[in-house]
Amino acid sequence: MGVKDDIEDRLTAAFHPSVLDVVNESHKHAGHAGDDGSGASHFHITIRAEAFRDLSRVARHRAVHAALGDLNQRVHAIALDIG
């Protein structure tokens, strides 16, 4: 299983989102800091879920990072669009 699939599986299990789009943007950062050459270092995540409705922006980000668990250590950068 690749990192993208792992991200999708963990966020789906945690939040049952109505929208989930995980885009691997590692190619945009080739040769930059944090590029480990794996092709799985930078991701952009768009997620919409009822679970976020009453949470502040900071609480939403914390919840997503908590759901990703150890993936936070394996991925250099994650851009989040949460609603």
NUTOR-163521 format. One record per residue: residue number from 1; x, y, z of N, C-alpha, C in turn; residue in three letters. Coordinates in nm, 4 decimals. Example, Ala and Ser with C-alpha at 12.3 -4.5 7.8 and 13.67 -1.06 7.14 Angstrom:
# NUTOR-163521
MARLUM   seq        n_x        n_y        n_z       ca_x       ca_y       ca_z        c_x        c_y        c_z   type
MARLUM     1     1.3190    -0.5690     0.7800     1.2300    -0.4500     0.7800     1.3200    -0.3300     0.7800    ALA
MARLUM     2     1.2850    -0.2250     0.7080     1.3670    -0.1060     0.7140     1.2900     0.0030     0.7870    SER
END
This chain:
# NUTOR-163521
MARLUM   seq        n_x        n_y        n_z       ca_x       ca_y       ca_z        c_x        c_y        c_z   type
MARLUM     1     0.0852    -0.1175     0.0000     0.0000     0.0000     0.0000     0.0898     0.1238     0.0000    MET
MARLUM     2     0.0570     0.2201    -0.0831     0.1337     0.3434    -0.0897     0.0893     0.4441     0.0155    GLY
MARLUM     3     0.1661     0.5477     0.0304     0.1368     0.6515     0.1301     0.0018     0.7166     0.1011    VAL
MARLUM     4    -0.0257     0.7489    -0.0255    -0.1537     0.8116    -0.0617    -0.2710     0.7236    -0.0187    LYS
MARLUM     5    -0.2619     0.5942    -0.0481    -0.3680     0.5005    -0.0089    -0.3820     0.4934     0.1428    ASP
MARLUM     6    -0.2707     0.4945     0.2119    -0.2717     0.4894     0.3579    -0.3395     0.6143     0.4149    ASP
MARLUM     7    -0.3086     0.7311     0.3598    -0.3728     0.8557     0.4025    -0.5235     0.8463     0.3815    ILE
MARLUM     8    -0.5645     0.8031     0.2621    -0.7073     0.7925     0.2311    -0.7776     0.6959     0.3255    GLU
MARLUM     9    -0.7170     0.5810     0.3503    -0.7775     0.4807     0.4387    -0.7946     0.5335     0.5808    ASP
MARLUM    10    -0.6908     0.5980     0.6329    -0.6972     0.6478     0.7712    -0.8001     0.7598     0.7865    ARG
MARLUM    11    -0.8042     0.8516     0.6908    -0.8999     0.9629     0.7013    -1.0427     0.9161     0.6786    LEU
MARLUM    12    -1.0621     0.8204     0.5911    -1.1959     0.7650     0.5688    -1.2455     0.6948     0.6949    THR
MARLUM    13    -1.1596     0.6161     0.7561    -1.1986     0.5446     0.8784    -1.2286     0.6405     0.9933    ALA
MARLUM    14    -1.1518     0.7465     1.0039    -1.1672     0.8396     1.1161    -1.2848     0.9343     1.1008    ALA
MARLUM    15    -1.3122     0.9787     0.9777    -1.4085     1.0887     0.9597    -1.5265     1.0591     0.8673    PHE
MARLUM    16    -1.5241     0.9505     0.7943    -1.6308     0.9188     0.6980    -1.6653     1.0427     0.6146    HIS
MARLUM    17    -1.5670     1.0979     0.5451    -1.5860     1.2257     0.4757    -1.6821     1.2169     0.3574    PRO
MARLUM    18    -1.7497     1.3290     0.3311    -1.8325     1.3398     0.2111    -1.7452     1.3748     0.0911    SER
MARLUM    19    -1.6317     1.4387     0.1163    -1.5328     1.4712     0.0137    -1.3951     1.4376     0.0687    VAL
MARLUM    20    -1.3177     1.3657    -0.0090    -1.1786     1.3386     0.0267    -1.0982     1.3323    -0.1021    LEU
MARLUM    21    -1.0038     1.4234    -0.1137    -0.9165     1.4279    -0.2310    -0.7732     1.4406    -0.1804    ASP
MARLUM    22    -0.6940     1.3393    -0.2062    -0.5538     1.3381    -0.1649    -0.4687     1.3439    -0.2909    VAL
MARLUM    23    -0.3918     1.4517    -0.3039    -0.3106     1.4723    -0.4224    -0.1626     1.4683    -0.3834    VAL
MARLUM    24    -0.0890     1.3819    -0.4502     0.0549     1.3729    -0.4286     0.1205     1.4848    -0.5094    ASN
MARLUM    25     0.1775     1.5827    -0.4409     0.2428     1.6958    -0.5062     0.3949     1.6885    -0.4956    GLU
MARLUM    26     0.4468     1.5707    -0.4687     0.5905     1.5536    -0.4479     0.6722     1.5973    -0.5685    SER
MARLUM    27     0.6182     1.5755    -0.6879     0.6912     1.6133    -0.8089     0.7201     1.7630    -0.8158    HIS
MARLUM    28     0.6376     1.8435    -0.7505     0.6571     1.9892    -0.7498     0.7745     2.0300    -0.6608    LYS
MARLUM    29     0.8208     1.9393    -0.5779     0.9236     1.9711    -0.4788     1.0525     1.8915    -0.4997    HIS
MARLUM    30     1.0644     1.8280    -0.6136     1.1838     1.7477    -0.6424     1.3097     1.8334    -0.6281    ALA
MARLUM    31     1.4033     1.7837    -0.5515     1.5288     1.8539    -0.5308     1.5262     1.9580    -0.4207    GLY
MARLUM    32     1.4094     1.9859    -0.3649     1.3967     2.0839    -0.2569     1.4155     2.0157    -0.1216    HIS
MARLUM    33     1.4262     2.0961    -0.0190     1.4356     2.0435     0.1171     1.3147     1.9557     0.1462    ALA
MARLUM    34     1.3382     1.8450     0.2081     1.2298     1.7547     0.2441     1.1990     1.6510     0.1384    GLY
MARLUM    35     1.2538     1.6668     0.0185     1.2336     1.5668    -0.0861     1.3307     1.4527    -0.0604    ASP
MARLUM    36     1.2755     1.3387    -0.0206     1.3617     1.2247     0.0116     1.3804     1.1313    -0.1077    ASP
MARLUM    37     1.3270     1.1708    -0.2224     1.3400     1.0895    -0.3424     1.2399     0.9757    -0.3520    GLY
MARLUM    38     1.1536     0.9625    -0.2525     1.0559     0.8524    -0.2508     0.9374     0.8783    -0.3430    SER
MARLUM    39     0.9163     1.0041    -0.3793     0.7977     1.0384    -0.4578     0.6730     1.0464    -0.3726    GLY
MARLUM    40     0.6896     1.0453    -0.2414     0.5755     1.0501    -0.1493     0.6096     1.1389    -0.0305    ALA
MARLUM    41     0.6517     1.2622    -0.0592     0.6955     1.3512     0.0488     0.6033     1.4704     0.0723    SER
MARLUM    42     0.5228     1.5075    -0.0270     0.4367     1.6260    -0.0183     0.2962     1.5918    -0.0684    HIS
MARLUM    43     0.1960     1.6225     0.0148     0.0577     1.5930    -0.0220    -0.0326     1.7122     0.0061    PHE
MARLUM    44    -0.1364     1.7260    -0.0758    -0.2419     1.8244    -0.0521    -0.3697     1.7457    -0.0290    HIS
MARLUM    45    -0.4347     1.7726     0.0841    -0.5554     1.6989     0.1218    -0.6732     1.7950     0.1328    ILE
MARLUM    46    -0.7791     1.7644     0.0592    -0.9066     1.8343     0.0737    -1.0021     1.7348     0.1379    THR
MARLUM    47    -1.0614     1.7747     0.2492    -1.1525     1.6846     0.3202    -1.2710     1.7631     0.3748    ILE
MARLUM    48    -1.3891     1.7074     0.3572    -1.5126     1.7634     0.4113    -1.5825     1.6526     0.4892    ARG
MARLUM    49    -1.6196     1.6838     0.6119    -1.6865     1.5832     0.6948    -1.7702     1.6514     0.8012    ALA
MARLUM    50    -1.8794     1.5897     0.8340    -1.9677     1.6395     0.9393    -1.8923     1.6477     1.0725    GLU
MARLUM    51    -1.7957     1.5614     1.0915    -1.7189     1.5582     1.2170    -1.6475     1.6894     1.2452    ALA
MARLUM    52    -1.6239     1.7700     1.1429    -1.5520     1.8966     1.1601    -1.6436     2.0160     1.1875    PHE
MARLUM    53    -1.7730     1.9951     1.1778    -1.8697     2.1055     1.1810    -1.8519     2.1993     1.2998    ARG
MARLUM    54    -1.8368     2.1481     1.4185    -1.8295     2.2324     1.5381    -1.6874     2.2545     1.5886    ASP
MARLUM    55    -1.5879     2.2169     1.5093    -1.4490     2.2319     1.5513    -1.3873     2.3594     1.4943    LEU
MARLUM    56    -1.2989     2.4187     1.5703    -1.2236     2.5338     1.5213    -1.1258     2.4865     1.4143    SER
MARLUM    57    -1.0697     2.5806     1.3431    -0.9708     2.5477     1.2390    -0.8534     2.4699     1.2975    ARG
MARLUM    58    -0.8044     2.5154     1.4102    -0.6917     2.4480     1.4754    -0.7309     2.3070     1.5189    VAL
MARLUM    59    -0.8489     2.2913     1.5748    -0.8955     2.1594     1.6196    -0.9124     2.0638     1.5010    ALA
MARLUM    60    -0.9568     2.1160     1.3874    -0.9697     2.0330     1.2667    -0.8334     1.9810     1.2229    ARG
MARLUM    61    -0.7349     2.0701     1.2200    -0.5998     2.0302     1.1797    -0.5431     1.9271     1.2768    HIS
MARLUM    62    -0.5631     1.9501     1.4045    -0.5140     1.8542     1.5050    -0.5795     1.7178     1.4882    ARG
MARLUM    63    -0.7092     1.7171     1.4592    -0.7818     1.5911     1.4415    -0.7285     1.5137     1.3204    ALA
MARLUM    64    -0.7028     1.5833     1.2116    -0.6496     1.5169     1.0926    -0.5105     1.4613     1.1208    VAL
MARLUM    65    -0.4248     1.5406     1.1818    -0.2901     1.4929     1.2121    -0.2932     1.3753     1.3102    HIS
MARLUM    66    -0.3859     1.3776     1.4048    -0.3999     1.2646     1.4977    -0.4420     1.1386     1.4221    ALA
MARLUM    67    -0.5338     1.1529     1.3289    -0.5802     1.0375     1.2510    -0.4683     0.9818     1.1626    ALA
MARLUM    68    -0.3799     1.0673     1.1158    -0.2693     1.0222     1.0299    -0.1598     0.9530     1.1097    LEU
MARLUM    69    -0.1531     0.9817     1.2388    -0.0595     0.9117     1.3271     0.0840     0.9151     1.2783    GLY
MARLUM    70     0.1451     0.7968     1.2633     0.2862     0.7864     1.2259     0.3158     0.8363     1.0844    ASP
MARLUM    71     0.2144     0.8562     1.0030     0.2381     0.9109     0.8684     0.2937     1.0527     0.8755    LEU
MARLUM    72     0.2640     1.1226     0.9838     0.3187     1.2574     1.0011     0.4715     1.2552     1.0024    ASN
MARLUM    73     0.5300     1.1441     1.0435     0.6754     1.1315     1.0471     0.7322     1.0898     0.9120    GLN
MARLUM    74     0.6509     1.0237     0.8310     0.6971     0.9724     0.7018     0.6822     1.0736     0.5880    ARG
MARLUM    75     0.5957     1.1722     0.6049     0.5677     1.2707     0.5004     0.6253     1.4048     0.5437    VAL
MARLUM    76     0.6927     1.4716     0.4523     0.7564     1.5994     0.4849     0.6540     1.7115     0.5001    HIS
MARLUM    77     0.5564     1.7196     0.4100     0.4614     1.8315     0.4124     0.3221     1.7863     0.3726    ALA
MARLUM    78     0.2243     1.8351     0.4498     0.0836     1.8076     0.4198     0.0100     1.9410     0.4233    ILE
MARLUM    79    -0.0472     1.9800     0.3086    -0.1305     2.0998     0.3022    -0.2751     2.0539     0.3208    ALA
MARLUM    80    -0.3476     2.1224     0.4081    -0.4841     2.0819     0.4406    -0.5871     2.1867     0.4015    LEU
MARLUM    81    -0.6936     2.1400     0.3398    -0.8124     2.2206     0.3111    -0.9270     2.1437     0.3760    ASP
MARLUM    82    -0.9665     2.1895     0.4942    -1.0619     2.1149     0.5773    -1.1914     2.1922     0.5919    ILE
MARLUM    83    -1.3019     2.1218     0.5812    -1.4319     2.1855     0.6018    -1.5341     2.0889     0.6493    GLY
END
